[in-house]
Amino acid sequence: MSSALFVPPEFCIPDRPRAQEPAGRIVHVDPDSWGARVGIQAGDLLLRVNGRSVEDVIDVHFYAAEDFVTVEVLRDGTRHILGGPRAEGEPLGLTFAHPTFDIDIRRCNNLCTFCFVLQTPKGMRRTLYIKDDDYRYSFLYGHFVTLTNLTARDWRRIVEQRLSPLYISVHATDPEVRRRVLRNPRAPDIMAQLRWLAEHGIEMHTQIVVTPGLNDGEHLERSVFDLATLWPHVRSVSVVPVGVTRFQRYGVRPNTVEEARRVLRAVHAWQQIFRRRLGVRFVYATDEWYLLTGRPVPSKAAYDGLRLQENGLGMVRDFLEDYRRVKRILRRRKIEGLAGCRATLATGTLFAPVLARTARDFSARTGVALEVIPIVNTRLGETITVAGLLMAEDVVTQLAARPLGDLVILPRIMFDHPAGISLDDRTPLDIARALGRPIALADTMGDVLDALEGRACLVFYPDQDRIPAEVMKAGGWSLEKTLLPAAG
């Protein structure tokens, strides 16, 4: 990697010495792929691609973007050189045990007052206690990172390999305010870092987690308008409400309803300014602000074509748009055999009113009796209201004494983990056994319709002795993600 690119030293932490050469363990090779054709096997350790050491799947795809590719693998203690021509667009076909080979994930060096890890009780899933802040996961999966733990080599790599877009937690552009938010007195000036990335052609999406009394009000306004000076390289600002569990210890509190109304008024006013100046709204309030205040979520067009659902932006609109599609289906064809069916839909308390209104309309159109039950998060506290943080134990406890009907439908996002488990390490099959009912997972009302008609893949039955492999694969749990298409 070239060392000619100047990186301001104040951006960087010292480089990390490598204990050993990184290697990626291959767990699957697609039969119709370049990897299978040249003889790569599951179980091989990938060491080099075209003579270059690789520390993650980004390196693999970057160095393999050639007409002729050679790889060095370690198999049963012996090194092998394999290779051959690679046609344009031909998939490598390699799936790895982990997307990063040198270490599992880069750790965070901040102590944010609202950090979820620092608000998590003991006895939960082990990975919840890992403070991740890895720029590679930002590029691969859209994770938001702070840019406070990068070496000079990391900065150069971002530019050389065009790791764009990146997703960056700003929180405040005033350096001193940001340092208080991160509880890191050595955090670099984020505007200088973003400006450097912009000068080198890197696109960025940013977020600000609004914490009352810390980075709200005039600090929030300054941050938004500072970031707008870097448009179009900074493509967006997501304004996110702080999440507070009952285990937080720094005096942080959630935003009140009135504070949420003020944030929405400000965001909507700023959007009008940016539409005139930039042609886009630029700053966007995540769904929680609208649900908390009871205001309608924006139209699809109000998101300017952005796909930031992983950050809670536009998920409710996507749900409502999908239900419009379902209603068209229900108008076009008769749904046979569903009248008289009963099912229970469980979700977080924040989304429950939206789901309940939709379920009532669905029931009126189909004759299916759908009951929506909001699940209170007793483990983390009632201030945690989103479906993705629900506990299986709460679901079982709060549904056990109720008449559940023929089927229980849970949010798929509850189990958004490579092993298909909830935050308290339970599978959908565990819940099915505890409740004595089939469990289906759904993101949308289209998924609900599929489950009711017997077409859904993600259904778990109490009498199963294990989760079938095809169900694990359908849930995306059986294989670790490797690389987004944008990476080549």
N, C-alpha and C positions, 0 to 999 in steps of 0.2 A: 504494500500500500504506500502511495506516495507520501513523503513527509514535507513536500514543498508547500502545501497549503497552510497558510498561517492561521492558527487558532489562538485567540487571546488567552493567555495563561489563567486569567481570572475565571474563565469558564470551566476549568478542568480540575479534576482530582488526580492524584498520582496514578500512573498505570499499574495494572495488577500483574504480578508475576504469575506465570502459568506453572502449575505443579506438574503437569504432563500434557502431552499432545492431545488436543480434543478429538473425540471420535463420536460419530453418530450411529447408534444401534438401529439397524433396519429391521422392522418388524413385519413388513409386507412388501412384496414386489408385484405390481400389476402384471398379469400374464401378457397382455398386448401392449408392451411398453419397451422403451430403449433399455431400461435396466434388466428386464428379463432376457432381451435379445443378446446382451453381452455377458450374461451369466451371473449377475448379482443375485444373491440368495438372502432370504429372511435369516436373520441371525448374524449377518456380516456386520462388522464395524467399519464405517466409512471414514477414512483418514484424510484423503486428498482428492481433489478434483482438478484435473489439468495441471497437476504439480503444485497446487496451492492448498495449504492447510485450511480446513473448514471448521468453523466453530458453531454453525447453526444452519438451518435450512435456507436462510437468505444467501449465505456464501455458496451453498450447493447450487442453487439455481443461477446465481450470478456468474460463477465460474464455469458452469455447464452450458452457458448460452453461446455455444460455438458449433461449427459444422462437424467437428470431430472431437469427441470427449473421451478422456481416459480417467479412470478412477483407481485409487489404491484402497483395497479393503483388507481387513484382518479377519481371517477365518480359521478357527481352531488353532490359533497361535501362529499361523503362517500368513505372510503378506502376499497378496495377489494383485497384479496390474491387469485391469480389464478395460476394454474400450472398443470404440467403433464409431462410424459416422452417425450423426444425429440429424434427421430430417427436420426442416422448419416446422415448428409446432408439435413435434413428436414428444409425448410426455416422458419424463424420466421414470415415472411409475414407482417412486420410492416413498414409503411411509416410515417415519422414524418414531422411536419410543418417546422422544421429546423433541420439540422444535429447536432447542438449544443444547449444544453438546459440551461446551466448556464448563458451564454451571447451569443449574436448572433455571434460575431466574435471578436478575440483578435485584439486590435489596435496596430499599429506600433508606436515605440517611437523614430524613426529616422526622419531626415529631408533631405533625399537624394536630391541632386541638380537636378536630373532627374526625381524625383517622379512625376508620372502622376497626382496624386491628386492635387499637388501643381501647376500643369500646366493646370488645368481644369477651364474653365470660369463658371460664375454663370448661373443658370437656366437650368441645365442639370439633368439627372437622379440622384435622391437623393443618391443612393448607390455609385456613382462615387466619392463622397466626403468622403468616409470611407477609412481610411488608414489601410488596413488589413495586418496582419502579424501573422497568426495563424498556429502553427505547426500542428494542427489537420487537417486543410484544405490542408496542404502540403501532409500529408499522404493520405487523402481521395481523393483529386482531382488533385494533382500535382502542387499546388501553390508553388511558391518560397518564402522562408522566410529567415530572417536574423539571427535568434537565439539570438537576443538581448533583448527579453522580456519574457524569461522563468524563472519560479521559480524552486527551488530545486525539488519540487514535480513534475513539468512538466518533468524535466530531468529523474527522476526515473521512471516516467510512460512510457516514450518513450522506456526505456530498458525493463521494466517489461512486457509491452504489445506488444513488438516487433513491434513498429511503423516504419516499414521499407518497401520500401525506403522513405527517406525524400528528399525534393528538396530545395536546399539552395542557396541563393544569397550571393556569396562571394565578388565579385567585386575587391578585392585586398587582398592578404595574408599578406602584410606588415601592421602591426597593425596601424601605423600612417596614411598611405595612406588610409586604409579602413575607419578610423575614419573621414578623410576629405571627402571621398565619401559619407558616411552616414550622415555627419554633426552631429555626435554623439561622443563627446569626451570620453564617458564611454563605448563605444562598446568593448566587450572582444576580446581577441586574437582568431580569427576564427580558426587558425590552431590547437590551443590547444583544442577548442571545437570539431572540426572534429576528432581529434586524440582520444579524449575521446569516442565519438560515435563509432569510428572504433574499439576501444578496447572492446566495448560491443556488437559488431556484427551487428551494424546498417549500412545498405547500403545507399549511398547518391548519388544524382545527383546534380551538382553545375552549377552555371551560373556566368558569368562576363559580365556586361553591360559596354561596352567600351566607355568612355567619353574622347574626345580629350583633351590632356593637363592635364588630371587628373590621369587616371589609365591605360593609353595605353603604347606603347613602351616597355621599360625595365620592367616597373611594370607589364604589362600583361604577359611578358615572365616569370618573377619570379613567378607570381601567378600560371600559368599553371604548371610549373615544381614542385613547392611546393605541389600542389594538387596531382600530379602524385606519390609522395612518399607515399600517402595513398591508392593507388590502391591495391587490388580490392574493398576495401570498398567504396572509392570514385570511382564511375563507369564512370563518364563522366564530362566534362567541356563544357558547351555551351557558345560560344562567341557571344554576342548579341550587335548590334549597338544601341547607345542611341537614344531614341525617343524624339523629341523636338517640342512642340506646340508653337504657336505664343504668348502664355501667360506665357512662362517661364520667370523667373526673376533673374536668378543667372549667366547669361552670358554663359550658356551652348550652344553649337552649335552642329549640326549634323556632322557626319563624312563625309569628302569630298570623292569624287570618288577615288582620289589617296590614301587617307588614307585607304579606304576600300580595295584597291588593295594590300597595304602593309600588312594589317591584314590577307587577304587570303593567301598571299605568306608565311607569318609566320606560319599560322595554318597548311598549307599543309606540310611545312618543319617539323614542330613538329610532325605531324601525322606519317611521315616516321620514325622518331626517336622512337616514342612510339610503332609502329608496330613491330620494331625489339626488343624492350625491354619488352613490355607487351603483344604483340600479338594482340592488338587492337589499333585503332587510338586515342582513349581516349579524344581528344579535337576536337570539331566540330564547324564549322561556321554556323550560322543560315541562312536561305534562303535569307534574305534581302541583305546580302553582295553580293551574286551571282547576284541577280536581279539588284542591284545598279550598279555593274560593268559590267553587260552584259555577265558574264561568265556562262557556262553551270553548272547546279546544279549537284551534285555528283550522282553516281549510287546508287541503293538500297543497294548494298553490302557495300558501303562506310560508312553506318551508323551502321555497326556492330550489327544489330538486335535490336538497341535501338528504343523505342517508345517515342519520346520527341516532338511530333507534337504540343502539347499545347504551347511549347516554340518557335514555328516557325522553328523547325528543321525537314526537310524532307517533309514538306507539298507539296511543288511544285513537288518533285519526286513522291509522292503518286498520285498527280493529273495526271502526265504524265503516270505513270504506269496504272492508271485506263483507260486513253484514249487508251492505247495499247489494253486493254481488249475490249473497245467499238469498236475499228477498227476490231477486230476479229469477233465481233457480226455482224458488218455491212458487212463483207465479207461472212459470213455464211448464212445470210438471207436478203431478200429484205425488205426494210422499206416501207410499203405501205402508200400512202396518204400524204406524207410529202413534196413532190416536190411542190415548189411554196409557202410554208409556210414562214412567216417572223417572226423573234423574235429578241428582243434586250437583250443583256447581259451587265449588268453594273457591274463594279468592281472598286477597288482602282487603282490609277495610277501606282503603283509599279508592280502589277501583270498583268495589261492590255496587255502589249506586248506578254506575254506568252499565255494568253487567246485568243488574236487576231489570233496568228499563228495557234492555235489549232482549233479555230472556222472556219478559212478559209479552213482547211483540212476537217473538218466535213461537211461544205457546199458543197465542191467539191464531196464528197462521197454520199451525201443524196439529194442534190438539195434544201435544206433548206437555206434561206437567213438569216444568223446570223450576226448582227452588234454588235460589242463590243464598248461600250462607257466608257472611263475612267472617274470616278467621282472625281472632285477636292474637297478636304476637306476644305471648306471655313471657317467652324466654328472653327476648331482647327488650321488651317493653312496648306499651301501647302506642308510643310515638313512632315506632317502626311499622308502617302501614302498607308497604308495597308487597306484591305477590312473590317477587323473586327472593325475598328474605323470610318466607314462611317456614316454619318448622313442621316436620312430619308429626312430631309428638303433639303439637297444638291441633293439627288437623284431626288426628285420631281422637284426642280427648274431647274436642268440641263437636265432633260428628257422631260419636259412638252412641249417644242416647237418642238420636234423631231417627225418624223414619226416612231412609235414604233412597228408597225406590230401587229401580233395576240397575242403576249405574251411578258411580261417583266420578265426576270430571274435575280434574285438578289442573292448575296452570303448569304448562310444560316448563316454564322458566324456573320453577321450584327446584328442578333437577338438572340445571344447566352446569354440569360438571362432567369431565371425561368419564367418570365411573357411573354417571346417572344417579347420583345420590343427592339428598337434600342437605341443608346446612348442618343438621344433626345426624348425618351419616345413615339415613334410612332410604331405602329404595321404594319406588311405587309398589313393588310386589309386597314389601313389608306392610305397607298401608292396606293393600287389598286383603291380606291375611288378617290384619287386626280388625278391619271393619266387616269382613265376610262379604265383600261386594267387589265386583270388577271395578278396576280403576282405569280411566282413560285420561290421557294428557292432551291438552289443547292450548293453542295460542289464539284461535279465532273461532267465530261461530261456524265457519265452514268446517273446522275440525270437529266441533260439537255435532254438526249434522252427520259427518262421516262416522263418528263414533256411534251415534244412535242407529244408523243404517247398517252398521257392521262392516264398514269399509276402512276403519282406522287401523293403523299399524301399532300405535302406542297404547295397547290395552293389556292389562295385567290381571290375571285371574287368581283367586285365593287358593285354588287347588294346584297351581303350578309349583313344581319343586325348584325351578330356577327361571331366570329371564331368558327366553330364547335368543340365540345369537342374532337372528334376523331383526328382532325387536331392538336389541342394543345398537345394531347398525342403523336402523331407521331413526333412532333417537340421536345419532351422531356420537354415541358414547363408546363404541367399541374401538375406534381408531382415533388417535390424537390428530388434531388439525396440523397441517404442515405449512401451507403457504397460500396466501390470497392470490387470485388470478393476476392482479395488478403487478405482482412481483415478477412475472414472466415465467 
